[in-house]
Amino acid sequence: MSTTSVFRIKYLFQKYLDALCTPEELDELFELIAKEDNLSEIEGLLEKLWSDTGVLTDVDTSVAHQKALYNKLLEIIKKEKNAYSFQKRSLATIIYSVAATIALFICVSLYLLHIKPKPTPLQTQVAKPASIRHVQELKLADGSTVLLNKNSHLDYPAKFTGKTREVYLTGEAYFDIKHDPLHPFLVHAGQITTRVLGTAFNIKSEGRLIQVTVTRGKVKVTTTKETLGIVLPNHQISYNETNHQFSKNLLNAKTTVLWKEADLVMDHMSLKEAAAVLTERYGVKVMLDNEKIGNCRFSATFLNTTGLEQVIKVLSHLNSLNYKWDGNSEIILSGPGCEQ
């Protein structure tokens, strides 16, 4: 089995556990499960999944349940695999059968053992939050640098081999890729692939929306069926996995990647842009009372330890605004605003 196939199975299996797979990705995952060459990899993932549930193996009854359920699952998967391979059953039948089997296996196992799963990524290399800002820097074997945002993980090899350098992203990351024209760098995120030679760009996969934003150089964004386009600096491609529609937009790329900065730097930023940045950074929805407020521009810098309310107070003072905060999930800015 190729390295790319191994990564793809792990990537799709993790998305399945996170309930983030699209219908197309489910089709692909269970078609991979049904292949003879992939059985050992699937068994390994199931072993990992079971160990991550944190079962206390010193309890005899728990061990008995563990072995019985695990062996039963492998028997069913092998049976379905053979049926798919040799009897040519419909893809829909194999997908729903194996998917239901895995889901039932997990649910019954956890119910019988009275435990809760401890979800951990199944990546070859995983970035885990290491600071108060939940942003971690990764150094890849080729000298490239990746910054992972909170709640994100990256599947990448310890050493790149072959004609391409390929990684799999779930969540958001900023890539600064070392130039190597003989070995293109490929980032797989959901249904799209971003191809680069040497550049800096941001990819964000959230729900069914994937966005690729370039700060330096250029990248090529594709799906399995079409090329979405070439993305240049300060441009962004947004792709909806549900309806397969995409759009290209011109924007200030620095605004998109502020999450990776140690300090919050707002350089000649509009309040509309600032509201989106603060919502993303602090997890509290910042809303504008009217459109004119969004036209106001300002410059300010805040330390990464500055609280949201202090930031809002400064912005309100700079732009002659008032604010109302329910102390929880929403802040509303009001005032006369500015003309364009």
C-alpha positions as CSV (number, residue, x, y, z in Angstrom):
1,M,0.0,0.0,0.0
2,S,1.4,3.4,-0.9
3,T,2.2,6.1,1.7
4,T,-0.5,8.3,0.2
5,S,-3.1,5.6,0.6
6,V,-2.2,5.1,4.3
7,F,-2.5,8.8,5.0
8,R,-5.8,9.0,3.2
9,I,-7.3,6.1,5.2
10,K,-6.2,7.7,8.5
11,Y,-7.4,11.1,7.4
12,L,-10.9,9.9,6.4
13,F,-11.2,7.6,9.4
14,Q,-10.5,10.5,11.8
15,K,-13.1,12.6,10.0
16,Y,-15.6,9.8,10.3
17,L,-15.0,9.6,14.1
18,D,-15.4,13.4,14.2
19,A,-18.7,13.2,12.2
20,L,-17.2,15.5,9.6
21,C,-17.2,13.2,6.5
22,T,-19.1,14.4,3.5
23,P,-21.1,11.8,1.6
24,E,-18.4,11.6,-1.0
25,E,-15.8,11.0,1.7
26,L,-17.9,8.3,3.3
27,D,-18.1,6.6,-0.1
28,E,-14.3,6.8,-0.4
29,L,-13.6,5.6,3.1
30,F,-15.7,2.5,3.0
31,E,-14.5,1.6,-0.5
32,L,-11.0,1.7,0.9
33,I,-12.1,-0.5,3.9
34,A,-13.4,-3.0,1.4
35,K,-10.0,-3.5,-0.3
36,E,-7.9,-6.5,0.6
37,D,-4.6,-4.6,0.7
38,N,-6.0,-2.1,3.3
39,L,-7.3,-4.6,5.9
40,S,-4.1,-4.5,8.1
41,E,-4.3,-0.7,8.2
42,I,-7.9,-0.7,9.2
43,E,-7.2,-3.3,11.9
44,G,-4.4,-1.0,13.2
45,L,-6.8,2.0,13.3
46,L,-9.3,-0.1,15.3
47,E,-6.6,-1.2,17.7
48,K,-5.7,2.5,18.2
49,L,-9.3,3.5,18.7
50,W,-9.8,0.8,21.3
51,S,-6.7,1.7,23.2
52,D,-7.7,5.4,23.2
53,T,-10.9,4.6,25.0
54,G,-8.9,4.1,28.2
55,V,-10.3,0.6,29.2
56,L,-9.0,-0.7,32.5
57,T,-7.6,-4.1,31.4
58,D,-7.3,-5.4,35.0
59,V,-11.1,-6.1,35.0
60,D,-11.7,-9.6,33.7
61,T,-15.2,-8.9,32.4
62,S,-14.1,-5.8,30.6
63,V,-11.3,-7.7,28.9
64,A,-13.8,-10.4,27.9
65,H,-16.1,-7.8,26.4
66,Q,-13.3,-6.1,24.7
67,K,-12.0,-9.2,22.9
68,A,-15.4,-10.5,22.0
69,L,-16.6,-7.2,20.5
70,Y,-13.3,-6.5,18.7
71,N,-13.1,-10.0,17.2
72,K,-16.7,-9.8,16.1
73,L,-16.1,-6.5,14.4
74,L,-13.1,-7.8,12.5
75,E,-15.0,-10.9,11.4
76,I,-17.8,-8.7,10.0
77,I,-15.5,-6.4,8.2
78,K,-13.6,-9.3,6.6
79,K,-17.0,-10.8,5.6
80,E,-18.2,-7.6,4.1
81,K,-14.8,-7.0,2.4
82,N,-15.0,-10.4,0.7
83,A,-18.6,-9.9,-0.3
84,Y,-17.6,-6.6,-1.8
85,S,-14.6,-7.9,-3.6
86,F,-15.9,-11.1,-5.0
87,Q,-19.7,-10.9,-5.1
88,K,-19.7,-7.3,-6.5
89,R,-22.3,-6.1,-4.0
90,S,-23.5,-2.6,-4.5
91,L,-21.3,0.1,-3.0
92,A,-24.2,1.6,-1.0
93,T,-24.8,-1.8,0.7
94,I,-21.1,-2.2,1.7
95,I,-20.9,1.4,2.9
96,Y,-24.0,1.3,5.1
97,S,-23.2,-2.2,6.4
98,V,-19.7,-1.5,7.5
99,A,-20.5,2.1,8.7
100,A,-23.3,0.7,10.9
101,T,-21.0,-2.0,12.2
102,I,-18.3,0.4,13.3
103,A,-20.8,2.8,14.8
104,L,-22.6,-0.1,16.6
105,F,-19.3,-1.6,17.8
106,I,-18.2,1.7,19.4
107,C,-21.5,2.5,21.0
108,V,-22.1,-1.1,22.4
109,S,-18.5,-1.3,23.6
110,L,-18.7,2.0,25.5
111,Y,-22.1,1.2,26.9
112,L,-21.1,-2.2,28.2
113,L,-17.9,-1.0,29.7
114,H,-19.4,2.3,31.1
115,I,-16.6,4.4,29.7
116,K,-16.4,7.5,27.6
117,P,-14.0,7.7,24.6
118,K,-10.9,9.9,24.7
119,P,-10.8,11.1,21.1
120,T,-7.2,11.6,19.9
121,P,-6.1,12.2,16.3
122,L,-4.9,9.1,14.5
123,Q,-2.1,11.0,12.6
124,T,1.5,9.9,12.1
125,Q,2.5,13.2,13.6
126,V,0.0,15.3,15.6
127,A,0.2,18.9,16.8
128,K,-1.2,19.3,20.2
129,P,-2.0,22.7,21.9
130,A,1.1,23.8,23.7
131,S,0.4,27.3,24.8
132,I,-2.3,29.6,26.1
133,R,-3.1,30.6,22.6
134,H,-3.4,27.0,21.4
135,V,-1.2,27.6,18.4
136,Q,1.7,25.2,17.7
137,E,4.6,25.5,15.3
138,L,5.7,22.4,13.4
139,K,9.0,21.9,11.5
140,L,8.7,19.5,8.7
141,A,11.5,17.3,7.4
142,D,12.0,19.5,4.3
143,G,12.5,22.7,6.3
144,S,8.9,23.9,5.8
145,T,7.1,25.5,8.8
146,V,3.5,25.0,9.7
147,L,1.5,26.9,12.4
148,L,-1.6,24.9,13.6
149,N,-4.5,26.8,15.0
150,K,-6.5,25.5,18.0
151,N,-8.5,22.3,17.5
152,S,-6.6,21.4,14.4
153,H,-4.3,18.6,13.4
154,L,-1.9,17.7,10.6
155,D,-1.0,14.2,9.3
156,Y,2.5,14.3,7.8
157,P,5.4,11.8,7.4
158,A,8.6,11.9,9.4
159,K,10.4,12.1,6.1
160,F,9.1,13.0,2.6
161,T,9.8,10.4,-0.1
162,G,8.7,10.2,-3.7
163,K,8.0,12.9,-6.2
164,T,5.7,14.9,-4.0
165,R,5.5,16.2,-0.4
166,E,1.9,15.5,0.9
167,V,0.1,16.3,4.1
168,Y,-3.5,16.1,5.4
169,L,-5.1,18.9,7.3
170,T,-8.1,19.0,9.5
171,G,-8.9,22.5,10.9
172,E,-6.8,25.5,10.1
173,A,-3.1,26.0,9.5
174,Y,-0.6,28.5,8.1
175,F,2.0,27.0,5.8
176,D,5.4,28.5,4.9
177,I,6.8,26.1,2.4
178,K,10.4,25.7,1.4
179,H,10.9,26.1,-2.3
180,D,11.5,22.8,-4.1
181,P,10.4,22.7,-7.8
182,L,11.2,19.0,-8.1
183,H,9.0,18.0,-5.3
184,P,5.6,19.9,-5.2
185,F,4.0,20.3,-1.8
186,L,0.4,19.1,-1.6
187,V,-2.1,19.9,1.2
188,H,-5.2,17.8,1.3
189,A,-8.1,19.3,3.2
190,G,-11.6,17.8,2.7
191,Q,-12.4,17.6,-1.0
192,I,-9.7,20.0,-2.2
193,T,-6.0,19.8,-2.8
194,T,-3.7,22.8,-2.7
195,R,-0.5,22.5,-4.7
196,V,2.5,24.7,-4.2
197,L,6.2,24.9,-5.0
198,G,7.4,27.4,-2.4
199,T,5.1,30.0,-0.8
200,A,3.1,31.0,2.3
201,F,-0.6,30.5,2.6
202,N,-3.4,29.7,5.0
203,I,-6.0,26.9,4.8
204,K,-9.1,26.8,6.9
205,S,-11.5,23.9,6.9
206,E,-14.6,24.6,9.0
207,G,-17.7,22.5,8.6
208,R,-18.4,22.2,4.9
209,L,-16.5,25.4,4.0
210,I,-12.8,25.4,3.0
211,Q,-10.8,28.6,2.4
212,V,-7.4,29.0,0.9
213,T,-5.7,32.4,1.4
214,V,-2.3,33.3,0.0
215,T,0.1,35.8,1.6
216,R,3.1,35.1,-0.6
217,G,3.7,33.4,-3.9
218,K,0.9,31.4,-5.5
219,V,-0.9,28.1,-5.2
220,K,-3.2,25.9,-7.4
221,V,-6.4,24.7,-5.8
222,T,-8.2,21.6,-7.2
223,T,-10.8,19.0,-6.4
224,T,-10.9,15.5,-7.8
225,K,-13.0,16.7,-10.7
226,E,-11.8,20.2,-11.6
227,T,-9.3,23.0,-11.1
228,L,-10.8,25.8,-8.9
229,G,-8.0,28.3,-9.9
230,I,-4.7,29.8,-9.2
231,V,-4.6,31.9,-6.0
232,L,-2.3,34.9,-5.8
233,P,-1.2,37.1,-2.8
234,N,-4.2,38.8,-1.0
235,H,-6.6,36.5,-2.8
236,Q,-8.8,33.7,-1.4
237,I,-10.7,30.8,-2.8
238,S,-13.8,29.6,-0.8
239,Y,-15.2,26.1,-1.6
240,N,-18.5,24.7,-0.3
241,E,-18.3,20.9,-0.1
242,T,-22.1,20.6,0.1
243,N,-23.0,22.2,-3.2
244,H,-19.5,22.2,-4.8
245,Q,-19.7,25.9,-5.4
246,F,-16.7,28.2,-5.1
247,S,-15.8,31.8,-5.2
248,K,-12.6,33.9,-5.5
249,N,-12.2,37.1,-3.5
250,L,-9.7,39.9,-3.1
251,L,-8.9,40.7,0.5
252,N,-6.2,41.7,3.0
253,A,-4.5,38.4,3.7
254,K,-3.0,39.7,6.9
255,T,-6.5,39.9,8.4
256,T,-7.1,36.2,7.7
257,V,-3.9,35.0,9.4
258,L,-3.9,37.2,12.5
259,W,-4.7,34.1,14.6
260,K,-1.0,33.0,14.3
261,E,0.4,36.3,15.6
262,A,1.6,36.5,19.3
263,D,0.1,39.9,19.6
264,L,-3.1,41.3,18.1
265,V,-2.0,43.8,15.4
266,M,-4.7,45.9,13.7
267,D,-3.1,48.1,11.0
268,H,-5.5,50.4,9.3
269,M,-8.2,47.8,9.8
270,S,-12.0,48.4,9.2
271,L,-14.3,47.7,12.1
272,K,-16.0,45.1,10.0
273,E,-12.8,43.2,9.6
274,A,-12.0,43.7,13.3
275,A,-15.3,42.3,14.4
276,A,-14.6,39.1,12.4
277,V,-11.1,38.8,13.9
278,L,-12.2,39.3,17.5
279,T,-15.0,36.8,17.0
280,E,-12.5,34.2,15.8
281,R,-9.9,35.0,18.4
282,Y,-12.0,35.2,21.5
283,G,-15.0,33.0,20.6
284,V,-17.5,35.8,21.4
285,K,-19.7,37.1,18.5
286,V,-18.9,40.8,17.9
287,M,-21.8,42.5,16.0
288,L,-22.2,45.9,14.5
289,D,-25.4,47.9,15.0
290,N,-25.3,49.4,11.5
291,E,-23.3,49.1,8.3
292,K,-21.6,52.5,8.7
293,I,-19.8,51.3,11.8
294,G,-18.0,48.7,9.6
295,N,-16.6,51.5,7.4
296,C,-14.5,53.1,10.3
297,R,-10.8,52.3,10.1
298,F,-8.2,52.5,12.9
299,S,-4.8,51.1,13.9
300,A,-4.0,49.5,17.3
301,T,-1.9,46.8,18.8
302,F,-2.7,44.6,21.8
303,L,-0.7,42.0,23.7
304,N,-1.9,38.5,23.3
305,T,-2.8,38.5,27.0
306,T,-5.2,41.5,26.6
307,G,-8.8,40.5,27.4
308,L,-11.6,41.0,25.0
309,E,-13.4,43.7,27.1
310,Q,-10.3,45.8,27.2
311,V,-9.9,45.5,23.4
312,I,-13.6,46.6,22.9
313,K,-13.1,49.6,25.2
314,V,-10.2,50.8,23.2
315,L,-11.9,50.3,19.9
316,S,-15.0,52.1,21.2
317,H,-13.0,55.0,22.4
318,L,-11.1,55.3,19.1
319,N,-14.3,55.2,17.0
320,S,-16.8,57.0,19.2
321,L,-18.8,53.9,19.8
322,N,-20.8,52.4,22.6
323,Y,-21.0,48.7,23.3
324,K,-23.3,46.3,25.0
325,W,-22.1,42.9,26.2
326,D,-24.3,40.2,27.9
327,G,-21.1,38.9,29.5
328,N,-21.3,35.7,27.6
329,S,-21.7,35.1,23.9
330,E,-22.4,38.4,22.1
331,I,-21.2,42.0,22.0
332,I,-23.0,44.7,20.0
333,L,-21.2,47.9,18.9
334,S,-23.4,51.0,18.2
335,G,-22.7,54.5,17.1
336,P,-22.9,56.9,14.1
337,G,-20.2,55.1,12.1
338,C,-18.3,56.4,9.2
339,E,-18.9,57.1,5.5
340,Q,-16.9,55.2,2.9
